[in-house]
């Protein structure tokens, strides 16, 4: 679901509309999953949540989300039998989300089914080139008072993205080791930023000039291929294994969570651009320091192309077993390297890691909901390890100065902290402030979303 700011916590609690079937919560008398002072959730729990906020990546956000959790008779709480999430939202930077997401954990013994239908629009999707520091980022290109100014949207292009997915995973040995299989369909519509639409109704001094953006320059330099410049579509098959010993899926204090995923895109239709295979390896581990209060968590990951050629517009898309976020672009931004510019680190293969301390400093029951407040401190890092093919010359001539620094790529680092609101150990509103250690990655970022980063 959405990486948007939803604030403040009291606003969420005030506007949440709830209905329970059957009515009434009972106090926990014996559970290895939750404390005795918490309330067991039973039956259907509905939440209607206004989306209002701001993040560095997408600007001011507004919209509405509706969620439904079915906890059954409460014996599996904080797990649920199934949940449904629906969202409609827009942002001032032109991001739009229309999404229906379904997740069944307890309807069929040993089998989990998830599905997603999303239409995602980005009128100003971040694009800084390929291969990290090999592509020079010059903030002055976007600052109107700078002598080097080109355009406020120089590092952007427009993307419309239709995503349809269906995934199944099931036990192999008990509940820890599971196989995963999925089918999906992506359709990308890519174009330059619609300057005329942006300028409509703007004051003359606020209008964007019509000029070549970085995306258009990459097309002219043939770094972005002619047959890919406007996007395309891809059916895919996803296969993988997961190993999961977490004590709680959404708010883990101990255990580990590993996955290996293959995303195979066969060339089924004549006008498909290419066939390719990508792999994702992710290891996550959680260590309790003070029981049920203070923990350390880290994530290490690799993603890369192992066969064929991945189209440029799919390079930032991060593969996971089950996607609980609306968009997963990276590296850089809310869900990968916090504080670093979104999509700053894009290549044919990337590695990244996150380390985080989490401390729950308040537990209470409000409005018949189990409410926790926690704080976190983190450090993130990542880099390109397989480079996207960018020739060092164009037609035998060097590129204009200020766009490339070939061989400069190295690790990108960021750090920061945040505050999180946790409800019923499943629904988490998280906020993070991230800061870069290198100005080539921007300055800082402010993010909020549903769920922990990992």
Steps between C-alpha positions, in 0.01 A plus 500: 500500500599862499822675591321823589503712811189460712512738796461562779429177686200650677355601163511136396336381820228763482395426144526124500154346459473154648251214491550163665319173427446344745503791740716514808867435578618265771809546712780262416548231759772290340696581187859460391454776242365794701499638851217427745407869519418511128160439344440203273351616172212291364286500188508779244686823577452792258709815474424807289810716487544845345837536328640847568866590512832576339817317401814618325450257211140573403388828660169559678265203496125470536253219458322217678579140588271227631632183667325192633657230720326174589650353822255209518441380855816676621713190555748605229524868606712702419487300174184526293301269272495754218517871436388737225649844433360761260661837430437806288750783542676783319802723572604849397797361305265305278504155657169317488403165650194288439552162669321189621717259702392164651696273734379166636711348777253276679221404260676185376732300730864542399420711192519877456341682207565865413384709207534860393344723236655846483506793262784731596576833338812711544502835319848572639679171567861555610765410239871571563651270240668166560782352707493729803786749520597425138200722418565849635223664702511881484239659724562837332335367182165515687546830690346795317738758650809305396698594188503127413119474520334279237161395641330429832414156360833431328540176698150366437284319246138388487395141571161328499518147636235228500581203725301179540644222718391172657729306734482176697738359756473184704681299765781260413620408848269628768434873483858621471609392153258588220489493122369795307348536152336793331373638172489865406447754229666842484426775250714814495419821315804731508535855371664830577341724764182663368616860536181647351287323761730613780500864381123525474383759751852580621641850530747590226797489737399153620463340159740230378697568185468261205847350468669162480490319833756235598264226379486661153877547489549130579274415205700727265825346626346153439557395862124442517402291199251631248273196540493545882467875537119492531483189719351164419330204660618177654339182626712323759533190713640523851647200681677482832560374851457674834621405848323684779540460878370845605287513813268753331483588132434874518670583830774239556723499809698185423562248223612518139340537159685391187384480141630419154279604211529453125297724272490349152360700208460280192449657158144386436384769258655627174524865610659425840838672524701227670503194722704506820540350845573685822582366845451646847675373815396654832606411856332668798564425866356628829666486845320577829709708740231570760209258469203646318650851525838547331636322193760518224411417139700492179447421132754398233397461136609456141292542185622459144443382146638150439375441144384722214468878512271684742322805349611831649158573650499178705853540641386691813222252583589296809391135518358346818296191582193701600482873442318686775594838355339668204822586319843352556752716317864527593763515609444825682191627676244385753529121464871442434753776582327761712626855452655425160319629193238259370637281217848652539671158492373308196686231307483148366598363840501661846584409859360678804469471875313656791571484873248623756442519876132501605372592847135482615469774764120499552232231513134568567143419397302781334164487324504120556824479300842381622725801439882511514738790430856424396814685393768380260853597395647371173783494249456403131750424221495379139677510163486377141703180445385418143490807281235593249660525155599865454761552224773748599462687171216579260584456130866506595470839676497575874174601667451862606680585824319460828296184432734205558789403723572144385648275767385718791241259640553382860282441806231756580429553873219656700387508865213627714212411728126502540184449707242227441142435611403131521139382527412140584853393398392503135432858392806724525531868411871571463688829457870529415743789463802402286819693430764439234876493560578625145341801326506305172203310648302808606462629855227332706162337470187479713278194456196338649320186412313190597731241657863480595760521224568124547 
